[in-house]
Amino acid sequence: MPRPRCPAAAPLFVLAPLLVLALTGCDAINSASDTLDKAEVCTKALSAAGYTPDLSNPAQSVQDAQQRAEELRELAEQTTDADLQRELRETADGLASLKETDVNPVGAAEWAADKLTQLEQLRQVCG
């Protein structure tokens, strides 16, 4: 006597692998959406790193530099490029090093020279 066929079983065997692939694809898409592409990170980073202190307001300048440094650190977390992460963190450290006593014509010039070197290194990594 022939064995009865279960019509619902065949679609399950076909759909199960597709479901696994779909779920795997969703994980990959979610992981990719957690990171930004290098061009987007570089555009935002170069904007944040291009900070110039306001000599007439040292306290606000330090606060603004700290905010820009934090933006760079957040960008470093959003990229998977190790060289770019390193440069973003180093540039952030440079911005965060600004002190109120640096916000004067002489101190700002020295700080700006160091910052320009870091900015050029960041540009090279962004290439």
C-alpha positions in Angstrom: 0.0 0.0 0.0 1.5 3.4 -0.9 2.5 5.7 1.8 0.4 8.8 2.1 2.2 12.0 1.1 2.3 15.0 3.3 1.9 18.0 1.0 3.0 20.5 3.6 6.3 18.7 4.3 7.8 19.5 0.9 7.4 23.3 1.2 9.0 23.1 4.7 12.1 21.5 3.3 12.4 24.1 0.6 11.5 27.1 2.9 13.7 26.2 5.9 17.1 26.9 4.1 15.6 30.0 2.6 14.6 31.2 6.1 18.0 30.5 7.5 19.6 32.5 4.6 17.2 35.4 5.1 17.9 35.6 8.8 21.6 35.5 8.2 21.3 38.2 5.6 19.4 40.4 8.1 22.2 40.0 10.6 24.7 41.1 8.0 22.6 44.1 7.1 22.2 45.1 10.7 25.9 44.8 11.3 26.6 46.8 8.2 24.2 49.5 9.2 26.0 49.9 12.6 29.1 51.0 10.7 29.6 53.9 8.4 31.5 53.7 5.1 35.0 55.2 5.1 34.0 58.2 2.9 31.2 59.2 5.3 33.4 58.8 8.3 36.2 60.8 6.7 33.8 63.6 5.6 32.5 64.0 9.2 35.9 63.5 10.7 37.6 66.2 8.6 34.8 68.6 9.4 35.2 68.0 13.2 39.0 68.0 13.1 39.0 71.4 11.3 38.3 73.2 14.5 39.9 76.5 15.3 39.7 78.0 18.8 38.1 81.4 19.4 40.8 83.5 21.1 38.2 85.8 22.6 36.6 83.0 24.6 39.1 80.4 26.0 36.6 78.5 28.1 34.2 78.0 25.3 37.0 77.1 23.0 38.1 74.3 25.3 34.5 73.1 25.6 34.1 73.1 21.8 37.4 71.2 21.3 36.2 68.6 23.8 32.9 68.2 21.9 34.8 67.8 18.6 37.1 65.2 20.2 34.1 63.2 21.4 32.6 63.3 17.9 35.9 61.9 16.5 35.9 59.1 19.1 32.3 58.2 18.2 33.3 58.1 14.5 36.2 55.8 15.4 33.7 53.4 16.9 31.6 53.5 13.7 34.3 52.3 11.3 36.0 49.0 10.9 39.1 50.5 9.3 41.9 50.1 11.9 44.1 52.8 10.4 41.2 55.2 10.3 40.2 54.4 13.9 43.8 55.0 15.1 44.0 58.4 13.3 40.6 59.4 14.6 41.6 58.7 18.2 44.9 60.5 17.8 43.2 63.5 16.3 40.6 63.4 19.1 43.4 63.3 21.7 45.0 66.3 20.0 41.8 68.3 20.1 41.1 67.3 23.7 44.6 68.5 24.8 43.5 72.2 24.3 43.7 74.1 27.6 42.4 77.6 28.4 46.1 78.7 28.8 46.7 77.6 25.1 44.0 79.9 23.8 46.2 83.0 23.2 48.0 84.1 20.1 51.2 82.2 20.8 49.6 79.1 22.4 47.0 78.8 19.7 49.6 79.0 16.9 51.6 76.2 18.5 48.4 74.1 19.0 47.3 74.8 15.5 50.6 73.7 14.0 50.3 70.3 15.8 46.6 70.0 14.8 47.5 70.7 11.1 50.0 67.8 11.2 47.3 65.5 12.7 44.8 66.8 10.1 47.2 66.0 7.3 47.7 62.5 8.6 43.9 62.0 8.8 43.6 63.2 5.2 46.2 60.7 4.1 44.4 57.8 5.8 41.1 59.0 4.2 43.0 59.2 0.9 
